[in-house]
Structures are given as C-alpha cells and as structure tokens.
Amino acid sequence: MNMAYTNNPERPHVRMEAVKLVRSGWSVRKVAWHFGFTHSAIVKWVKRAPYDRRARIIPTASSRPHRHPHELAPEIVEAVIAYRKKYHRGAEVLRELLRRDGILVSLSSVKRILERNELTYPSKWKK
C-alpha cells in the first residue's frame, strides 16, 4: 500500500491554486509567502502541473522510495526460494548450501526471505 506524505484532502487543490497564481503573473516567492510553503515547493508544483485548463488538482505523490539501495538482488531471493522448495531445509542449512554453490547471503537475509514468502513453519517449541 502506498501512503502519501499528507492526508489533507484539500492539499491537491491548494497546489493547483498556487500554480494558477504563478501562471497569472505572481512571483513564486509571493505565492510561497501567501500559501505558507517554500518557494522551491512552488517551483516543483509548477513543473508538475498540467497545462490543461480543465485540470483541477495536482495529485499527492507517494514518499515511498522506488527502490531501496541495500535491497537484495532478485536473483538471490529466487535462489533462496528455489533451494527451500528443492531441499525442504531450514535457513541455516540453506545458507550453507547457497554458500557452497557460490551465492553469498547472510543468515538473517535467508530467514527474512523465507518469512516474507511464507515459507516458514510454526515452531513446535514456541508457545
């Protein structure tokens, strides 16, 4: 689920009003002062705003990153899942099998991959 960085339903309308004022001749700094935002925010809104006169809003973009810089490669995730389905072993054994075949991945990453893909079994010992 992508959450926006604001929940204010009026914010897209305010953005478009600010853009209209800039396009009608107001300075960016004056519009920023008028609405209480930074001038750099107003400049970004003007760049993102459609030129269609019928457009009424500038939608709120998600603040979620497109990709995490330390994310595991998809090939490693697929290898862990394939080894789990092939050998039906725990994370410790899978990590050693992967290491033996030249795929270096930490034990915590193997456990996390198995958990996220619902390939773990409930412990008989935990209550």
Backbone torsions as a table, in degrees:
resi	resn	phi	psi	omega
1	MET	NA	128.9	179.1
2	ASN	-95.6	116.2	179.0
3	MET	-97.5	137.0	175.8
4	ALA	-79.4	160.9	-179.4
5	TYR	-81.4	-0.3	173.8
6	THR	-139.6	147.8	176.9
7	ASN	-108.4	3.0	-177.7
8	ASN	-71.7	116.6	-177.7
9	PRO	-71.2	-16.9	-179.3
10	GLU	-88.1	-12.6	-175.4
11	ARG	-58.3	-43.4	177.7
12	PRO	-59.8	-34.6	178.6
13	HIS	-70.3	-39.4	178.6
14	VAL	-63.2	-41.3	178.3
15	ARG	-58.5	-46.5	-177.7
16	MET	-66.4	-36.7	176.7
17	GLU	-63.2	-40.5	178.2
18	ALA	-62.8	-41.9	179.5
19	VAL	-64.2	-41.0	179.4
20	LYS	-62.2	-39.2	178.4
21	LEU	-65.6	-40.9	178.3
22	VAL	-63.8	-43.4	-178.7
23	ARG	-70.8	-20.2	178.7
24	SER	-87.8	-3.3	174.5
25	GLY	123.9	-9.9	177.7
26	TRP	-68.2	152.6	175.3
27	SER	-77.1	154.7	-179.4
28	VAL	-62.2	-41.2	-178.8
29	ARG	-67.2	-35.9	178.3
30	LYS	-67.1	-41.9	177.5
31	VAL	-64.3	-41.5	179.4
32	ALA	-61.7	-42.8	178.9
33	TRP	-66.2	-40.9	-178.2
34	HIS	-61.9	-42.9	-177.2
35	PHE	-93.2	-13.5	178.0
36	GLY	84.3	27.5	176.9
37	PHE	-116.7	169.6	176.8
38	THR	-76.5	155.1	-179.3
39	HIS	-67.3	-29.9	178.9
40	SER	-66.9	-34.2	176.8
41	ALA	-65.1	-41.5	179.9
42	ILE	-64.0	-41.9	178.6
43	VAL	-60.7	-42.7	178.8
44	LYS	-63.9	-39.8	179.0
45	TRP	-64.2	-40.6	179.9
46	VAL	-63.7	-38.7	178.6
47	LYS	-67.3	-36.5	-177.1
48	ARG	-82.4	-20.2	-173.1
49	ALA	-71.1	138.7	176.2
50	PRO	-73.3	152.5	179.0
51	TYR	-86.1	-3.2	178.4
52	ASP	-67.3	125.2	-177.8
53	ARG	-68.4	-19.7	-179.9
54	ARG	-80.5	-14.5	-179.0
55	ALA	-65.7	132.4	-176.1
56	ARG	-109.9	-18.4	-175.8
57	ILE	-139.5	161.1	166.7
58	ILE	-115.2	109.9	-173.7
59	PRO	-63.9	151.7	178.3
60	THR	-77.3	124.8	178.8
61	ALA	-83.7	149.5	178.1
62	SER	-70.6	143.9	177.5
63	SER	-90.7	0.8	179.5
64	ARG	-69.5	134.9	179.0
65	PRO	-68.8	150.9	178.9
66	HIS	-69.0	-34.0	-177.0
67	ARG	-154.2	143.8	176.8
68	HIS	-89.3	134.6	-175.6
69	PRO	-66.3	-22.3	-179.2
70	HIS	-105.6	18.3	-178.0
71	GLU	-67.5	143.1	176.9
72	LEU	-68.2	146.8	178.5
73	ALA	-66.3	143.3	179.9
74	PRO	-58.8	-29.6	179.1
75	GLU	-64.3	-37.9	179.3
76	ILE	-68.4	-42.5	179.5
77	VAL	-62.0	-44.5	179.0
78	GLU	-64.0	-37.5	179.1
79	ALA	-65.2	-43.7	179.5
80	VAL	-61.5	-44.4	180.0
81	ILE	-64.5	-41.9	179.7
82	ALA	-64.3	-41.8	179.1
83	TYR	-65.8	-37.8	179.5
84	ARG	-63.4	-43.8	-179.3
85	LYS	-70.2	-30.9	-178.4
86	LYS	-78.5	-46.4	-172.1
87	TYR	-100.1	-18.4	-179.0
88	HIS	52.5	45.9	-179.1
89	ARG	-117.8	170.1	-179.5
90	GLY	-75.8	175.1	-175.4
91	ALA	-62.7	-39.3	-178.9
92	GLU	-62.6	-45.3	-179.8
93	VAL	-68.4	-41.8	179.1
94	LEU	-60.7	-40.8	179.4
95	ARG	-61.8	-41.6	179.0
96	GLU	-67.6	-39.5	177.4
97	LEU	-64.0	-40.8	178.1
98	LEU	-65.6	-42.7	178.9
99	ARG	-61.9	-40.0	179.1
100	ARG	-62.0	-33.9	-179.6
101	ASP	-91.8	9.4	173.6
102	GLY	89.8	11.5	178.2
103	ILE	-104.7	109.7	-177.7
104	LEU	-92.2	119.1	179.5
105	VAL	-150.4	144.7	-177.6
106	SER	-76.9	159.2	179.6
107	LEU	-62.9	-41.3	179.9
108	SER	-64.5	-33.6	177.7
109	SER	-68.5	-40.0	178.3
110	VAL	-62.6	-45.5	179.3
111	LYS	-61.9	-41.7	-179.4
112	ARG	-65.2	-41.0	178.8
113	ILE	-63.1	-44.5	179.7
114	LEU	-63.4	-40.5	-180.0
115	GLU	-65.9	-46.1	-177.7
116	ARG	-65.7	-28.8	-179.7
117	ASN	-98.8	13.5	176.7
118	GLU	52.8	46.5	178.5
119	LEU	-110.7	22.6	177.5
120	THR	-105.1	158.5	178.6
121	TYR	-114.0	147.6	178.0
122	PRO	-66.2	140.9	-179.9
123	SER	-71.7	141.9	175.9
124	LYS	-75.4	-19.9	-171.7
125	TRP	-97.8	-23.7	179.7
126	LYS	-80.7	144.6	179.2
127	LYS	-118.6	NA	NA
